[in-house]
Amino acid sequence: MRRLLLVAAVALLGTPAYAAGPGDPIVPVALALAVILASAKVFGHAAEVVGQPAVLGELIAGIVLGVAGRAFLPALDRAARSPELSLLASLGVLLLLFEVGLESTVPQMMKVGWPALRVAVAGVVAPALLGVGVAAFLIPEASVYTIAFIGATLCATSVGITARVLKDLGHGQSNEARLILGAAVLDDVLGLIILAVISGAITAAAQGEALAVSSIAGITVKAFLFLGGALWLGVRAAPRLFEGASKLRGPGALLATGLALCFFLAWLGSLFGLAPIIGAFAAGLILEEVHSRDFVQRGEQGLAHLVHPIAGFLAPIFFVQMGMLTDVGKLLDGKVAILGLALSIAGLIGKAVAGYAAPRGDVPVDRLAVGLGMAPRGEVGLIFANIGLGLSVAGQPVLDARLYSAIVMMVILTTLVTPPALKWRFGDRKSTQE
């Protein structure tokens, strides 16, 4: 691990510098990384001090750096768009989804049951329909691809943010928490499949192919086949893979094997025309603590512990870069601000409605609390938006700077509203246990 970081550091320090222009000071990528990482930690700490998730502070840090870059540090703005920083951010988001997958397993997903599936399906359908309606009404000039993609960004739910808020409120083991987290995991899977379908349809359109029902059905089947096939084969192959890796001498075999599986499935997903993050997420779901058993018995740490510091280094780069790419000046445009606010309201209402999809049963569940717990988009919403920036049809981007800024505004507002809303809903009552 130390060798890997050393090689990365040498490569970055030796990277050609970025000059804003003739006579302007030169800012190497290493310096940009130093500023980004320091800002991410400072703003992340400030966010947690005021009761917000660190990811929100990292996003705001990027927005502040972006404003500074556009105002008086153009070299910093250039560094934000550099291929080197984008590569590190891309690795960060892959490891983030891999880490999220590691927190759940295929058997756990099978056990969450029918109530969680109902909430998850409603949590995808309701916000998406409301998002499409809002986009079609406020930006009628937008293409059908743009409107559909905006609807897809509202499907997301941030598992990490919701879990942290529930834990801080002392309701981490409540009936509502179990239902929310189970539904949120399924929500992520369904959202990723929807993202794959819409991205595939956009890619097909960019290649001049007609948007036929058959092509959409084909993309949907392909997404399900990849995810289901990867999980089915992975669950059976992973034990043998890690048993073989445990016989390798020298340190780092467990981490190398886990990351190799993550990157291989990410590449395989891209071959299927899907977002690489789907493969990374599937790789995390496949792996369980038992796969690290032989390594742990000889005194090494488990895979989740080994991945966490690397994701903790790279993932903030992704969030800060996303903030730096947000043009705050676009929000001064009344139409953009109204769109961002309308999408935020649609996102909150859509998830609140999903909470009421929870069936009434013998176990008491606060349905509105379930819906509010599904509201934050956080890192997942930003990942969706980032993918939209890279898609285009007929030379026109699916998401331009104005629409991207509106979506970032939605991510911020839905993330800000969730902690106080859940605190209000739970009040001082005790956690309900099964």
C-alpha positions in Angstrom: 0.0 0.0 0.0 2.8 2.4 1.0 4.6 1.6 -2.3 1.4 2.3 -4.3 1.0 5.7 -2.6 4.7 6.5 -3.1 4.5 5.8 -6.8 1.4 7.9 -7.1 3.0 10.8 -5.3 6.1 10.7 -7.5 4.0 10.6 -10.6 1.9 13.6 -9.4 5.0 15.6 -8.4 6.5 15.0 -11.8 3.4 15.9 -13.7 3.7 18.9 -16.0 2.5 22.0 -14.3 -0.6 24.0 -15.2 0.0 27.6 -16.3 -2.9 30.0 -16.4 -1.3 31.9 -19.2 1.9 33.7 -20.2 3.5 35.3 -17.2 1.1 33.7 -14.7 2.3 31.6 -11.8 2.5 27.9 -12.4 0.4 25.6 -10.2 1.4 21.9 -10.3 -1.1 19.2 -9.8 0.5 18.2 -6.5 -0.2 21.7 -5.1 -3.8 21.5 -6.4 -4.2 18.2 -4.6 -2.8 19.7 -1.4 -5.3 22.5 -1.5 -8.2 20.1 -2.4 -7.5 17.6 0.3 -6.9 20.2 3.0 -10.1 22.1 2.0 -12.1 18.8 2.0 -11.0 17.9 5.6 -11.5 21.4 7.0 -15.0 21.9 5.4 -15.9 18.3 6.2 -15.1 18.9 9.8 -17.1 22.1 9.8 -20.1 20.4 8.4 -20.0 17.6 11.0 -19.7 20.3 13.8 -23.0 21.8 12.7 -24.7 18.4 12.4 -24.3 17.8 8.6 -22.5 14.9 6.8 -18.9 15.5 5.8 -19.7 15.0 2.2 -21.7 18.2 2.2 -18.7 20.1 3.5 -16.5 18.6 0.8 -19.0 19.7 -1.9 -19.1 23.2 -0.4 -15.3 23.2 -0.3 -15.3 22.5 -4.0 -17.8 25.3 -4.7 -15.7 27.8 -2.8 -12.5 26.7 -4.6 -14.4 26.9 -7.9 -15.5 30.5 -7.2 -11.9 31.3 -6.3 -10.6 29.7 -9.4 -13.0 31.6 -11.7 -12.4 34.9 -9.9 -8.6 35.2 -9.4 -6.9 31.8 -9.7 -7.6 30.6 -13.2 -4.8 28.0 -12.9 -6.8 26.3 -10.1 -9.8 26.2 -12.4 -7.6 24.6 -15.1 -6.4 22.0 -12.6 -10.0 21.1 -11.6 -10.6 20.1 -15.3 -7.2 18.3 -15.7 -7.2 14.7 -16.8 -5.0 13.8 -13.9 -7.4 15.1 -11.3 -10.3 13.5 -13.2 -8.6 10.2 -13.1 -8.1 10.3 -9.4 -11.8 11.4 -8.9 -12.9 8.5 -11.1 -11.0 6.1 -9.0 -12.4 7.7 -5.9 -16.0 7.2 -7.1 -15.3 3.6 -8.1 -13.9 2.8 -4.6 -16.7 4.7 -3.0 -19.3 2.4 -4.6 -17.2 -0.6 -3.9 -17.1 0.4 -0.2 -20.9 0.9 -0.2 -21.3 -2.5 -1.7 -19.0 -4.0 1.0 -21.3 -2.7 3.7 -24.1 -5.0 2.4 -24.2 -8.6 1.1 -26.4 -10.4 -1.3 -28.0 -12.5 1.5 -28.7 -9.3 3.4 -30.4 -7.8 0.4 -32.5 -11.0 0.1 -33.6 -10.7 3.7 -34.8 -7.1 3.7 -38.1 -8.4 2.4 -41.2 -7.2 0.6 -41.8 -4.0 2.7 -38.3 -2.7 1.8 -38.8 -3.6 -1.9 -42.1 -1.8 -2.0 -40.5 1.3 -0.5 -37.5 1.1 -2.8 -39.7 0.8 -6.0 -41.9 3.7 -4.9 -38.7 5.7 -3.9 -37.5 5.3 -7.5 -40.7 5.8 -9.4 -42.3 8.7 -7.6 -39.3 11.1 -7.6 -38.5 10.2 -11.2 -42.0 11.0 -12.4 -42.1 14.2 -10.4 -38.6 15.2 -11.7 -39.6 14.5 -15.3 -42.8 16.6 -14.8 -40.9 19.5 -13.3 -38.2 19.5 -16.0 -40.8 19.2 -18.8 -42.7 22.2 -17.4 -39.8 24.5 -16.5 -37.4 23.7 -19.4 -39.7 22.7 -22.3 -37.0 23.3 -24.8 -34.8 20.5 -23.4 -34.5 17.2 -25.2 -36.3 14.1 -24.0 -32.9 12.7 -23.1 -32.2 15.6 -20.8 -35.6 15.5 -19.2 -35.3 11.7 -18.6 -31.8 12.0 -17.1 -33.0 14.8 -14.7 -35.7 12.4 -13.6 -33.2 9.7 -13.0 -31.0 11.9 -10.8 -33.9 12.2 -8.4 -34.0 8.4 -7.9 -30.9 8.4 -5.8 -30.7 7.8 -2.0 -27.5 8.2 0.0 -27.2 5.2 2.2 -24.2 6.6 4.1 -25.8 9.9 5.0 -29.1 8.3 6.2 -27.3 5.7 8.3 -25.1 8.4 9.9 -28.1 10.6 10.8 -30.1 7.8 12.3 -27.1 6.7 14.3 -26.6 10.2 15.6 -30.2 10.5 16.6 -30.1 7.2 18.6 -32.4 5.4 16.2 -29.9 3.3 14.3 -31.6 0.0 15.4 -35.2 1.2 15.1 -37.8 -0.5 12.9 -37.7 2.7 10.7 -33.9 2.5 10.4 -34.0 -1.1 9.3 -36.6 -0.5 6.7 -35.0 2.7 5.4 -31.5 1.2 5.1 -32.9 -2.0 3.4 -34.9 0.1 1.0 -32.0 2.4 0.4 -29.7 -0.4 -0.7 -32.4 -1.7 -3.1 -33.1 1.9 -4.2 -29.4 2.2 -5.2 -29.6 -1.0 -7.2 -32.8 0.1 -9.0 -31.4 3.6 -9.5 -28.2 2.2 -11.0 -30.2 0.1 -13.4 -32.3 3.1 -14.4 -29.1 5.1 -14.9 -27.7 2.3 -17.1 -30.9 2.2 -19.2 -31.1 6.0 -19.8 -27.3 6.3 -20.4 -27.5 3.4 -22.9 -30.4 5.0 -24.7 -28.5 8.3 -24.9 -25.4 6.6 -26.2 -27.4 4.8 -28.8 -29.0 8.1 -29.9 -25.6 9.7 -30.1 -24.6 6.9 -32.6 -27.6 7.7 -34.7 -29.7 4.8 -33.6 -33.4 5.2 -33.1 -34.8 5.3 -29.6 -37.1 2.3 -30.0 -38.9 0.3 -27.3 -36.9 -2.7 -28.3 -33.6 -1.0 -27.7 -34.6 0.2 -24.3 -35.8 -3.3 -23.5 -32.5 -4.7 -24.7 -30.6 -2.3 -22.5 -32.8 -3.2 -19.5 -32.3 -6.9 -20.0 -28.5 -6.4 -20.4 -28.4 -4.4 -17.2 -30.2 -7.1 -15.2 -28.2 -9.9 -16.9 -24.9 -8.2 -16.0 -25.9 -7.4 -12.4 -27.6 -10.7 -11.8 -24.9 -12.7 -13.6 -22.0 -10.9 -11.8 -23.6 -11.5 -8.4 -24.4 -15.2 -9.2 -21.0 -16.0 -10.5 -19.2 -13.8 -8.0 -20.8 -15.4 -5.0 -19.6 -18.8 -6.2 -16.2 -17.8 -7.5 -15.1 -15.4 -4.8 -14.4 -18.0 -2.1 -11.9 -19.9 -4.4 -10.4 -16.6 -5.6 -9.6 -15.4 -2.1 -8.5 -18.9 -0.9 -6.0 -18.9 -3.7 -4.9 -15.3 -2.9 -4.3 -16.3 0.8 -1.5 -18.7 -0.4 0.5 -15.8 -1.9 3.4 -14.6 0.2 4.1 -11.0 1.0 1.8 -8.3 2.3 -1.1 -6.7 0.3 -2.5 -9.8 -1.3 -6.0 -9.3 0.2 -6.2 -5.6 -0.9 -4.8 -6.3 -4.3 -7.3 -9.2 -4.9 -10.3 -7.1 -3.8 -9.3 -4.1 -5.9 -8.6 -6.3 -8.9 -12.1 -7.7 -8.6 -13.5 -4.2 -8.3 -11.8 -2.9 -11.3 -12.4 -6.0 -13.4 -16.1 -5.9 -12.8 -16.1 -2.1 -13.5 -14.4 -2.8 -16.8 -16.8 -5.6 -17.6 -19.7 -3.4 -16.9 -18.4 -0.8 -19.3 -18.2 -3.6 -22.0 -21.9 -4.2 -21.4 -22.5 -0.5 -22.1 -23.2 0.2 -18.4 -21.6 2.7 -16.0 -18.4 1.3 -14.4 -19.8 2.1 -10.9 -22.4 -0.6 -11.4 -19.6 -3.2 -11.7 -17.8 -1.7 -8.6 -21.0 -1.8 -6.6 -21.6 -5.5 -7.6 -18.0 -6.4 -6.6 -18.6 -5.0 -3.1 -21.9 -6.9 -2.8 -20.2 -10.2 -3.7 -17.6 -9.9 -1.0 -18.2 -10.8 2.7 -16.1 -10.9 5.8 -15.6 -14.7 5.5 -13.5 -14.0 2.3 -11.0 -12.2 4.5 -10.9 -15.0 7.2 -7.6 -16.6 6.2 -5.9 -13.2 6.1 -7.3 -12.1 9.4 -6.3 -15.3 11.1 -2.7 -14.6 10.2 -2.9 -11.1 11.7 -3.9 -8.9 8.8 -6.9 -6.6 8.7 -10.1 -7.3 6.8 -10.8 -6.0 3.3 -13.2 -3.2 4.4 -10.6 -1.8 6.8 -7.9 -1.9 4.0 -10.2 -0.2 1.4 -11.4 2.6 3.7 -8.3 4.7 3.9 -7.8 4.6 0.1 -11.4 5.6 -0.5 -11.0 8.2 2.3 -8.1 9.7 0.3 -9.7 9.5 -3.2 -13.4 10.0 -2.7 -13.1 13.6 -1.3 -11.3 14.5 -4.5 -14.4 13.5 -6.4 -16.7 15.5 -4.3 -14.5 18.6 -4.3 -14.0 18.4 -8.0 -17.8 18.2 -8.5 -18.2 21.3 -6.4 -15.4 23.1 -8.4 -17.2 22.3 -11.7 -20.4 23.9 -10.3 -20.8 27.4 -11.7 -22.4 29.3 -8.8 -22.9 32.2 -11.1 -25.5 30.2 -13.0 -27.6 30.0 -9.9 -28.0 33.8 -10.1 -30.1 33.1 -13.2 -33.6 33.1 -11.9 -34.7 30.1 -14.1 -31.8 28.0 -12.8 -32.6 28.8 -9.2 -36.3 28.1 -9.7 -35.4 24.8 -11.4 -33.1 23.8 -8.5 -35.7 24.6 -5.9 -38.5 22.9 -7.8 -36.4 19.7 -8.2 -35.6 19.8 -4.5 -39.3 20.0 -3.6 -40.1 17.2 -6.1 -37.3 15.1 -4.6 -38.5 15.5 -1.1 -42.2 14.9 -1.9 -41.3 11.9 -4.0 -39.3 10.2 -1.2 -42.0 11.1 1.4 -44.6 9.4 -0.8 -42.4 6.4 -0.9 -42.5 6.1 2.8 -46.2 5.5 2.7 -45.6 2.5 0.4 -44.5 0.6 3.6 -47.3 -1.9 4.4 -49.2 -1.6 7.6 -48.4 -4.5 9.9 -47.9 -5.7 13.4 -44.6 -3.8 13.8 -45.2 0.0 14.3 -43.4 2.1 11.7 -43.5 5.9 11.2 -44.1 6.0 7.5 -43.3 9.7 7.1 -40.0 9.1 9.0 -39.2 6.4 6.5 -39.8 8.7 3.6 -37.8 11.5 5.1 -34.9 9.1 5.7 -34.9 8.3 2.0 -34.6 12.0 1.0 -30.8 12.8 0.9 -29.2 12.4 -2.5 -25.6 13.1 -1.3 -22.8 11.3 -3.1 -25.1 9.1 -5.3 -26.9 12.2 -6.8 -23.5 13.7 -7.5 -22.4 10.5 -9.2 -25.5 10.6 -11.4 -24.9 14.2 -12.3 -21.3 13.6 -13.1 -22.2 10.9 -15.6 -24.7 13.3 -17.2 -21.8 15.8 -17.8 -20.1 13.2 -20.0 -23.1 12.3 -22.2 -24.1 14.2 -25.3 -26.5 13.8 -28.3 -25.8 15.4 -31.7 -22.9 17.4 -30.1 -25.1 18.8 -27.4 -24.4 17.9 -23.7 -27.2 16.2 -21.9 -26.5 18.4 -18.9 -25.0 21.8 -19.5 -23.5 24.1 -16.8 -26.9 25.6 -15.9 -28.7 22.2 -15.4 -25.8 20.7 -13.6 -25.8 23.6 -11.1 -29.5 23.2 -10.5 -29.0 19.5 -9.8 -26.1 20.3 -7.4 -28.5 22.7 -5.6 -31.0 19.9 -5.3 -28.4 17.6 -3.8 -27.4 20.2 -1.3 -30.9 21.1 -0.2 -32.2 17.5 0.1 -29.1 16.7 2.2 -29.5 19.7 4.4 -33.2 19.2 5.1 -32.9 15.5 6.2 -31.2 15.7 9.6 -33.5 18.4 11.1 -36.6 16.8 9.5 -35.8 13.4 11.0 -35.0 15.0 14.4 -38.3 16.8 14.3 -40.2 13.6 13.3 -38.6 11.3 15.9 -38.7 14.0 18.6 -37.8 12.7 22.0 -39.6 9.4 21.6 -37.6 6.2 22.2 -36.5 4.0 19.4 -39.0 1.3 18.5 -37.4 -2.1 18.5 -38.5 -5.3 16.9 
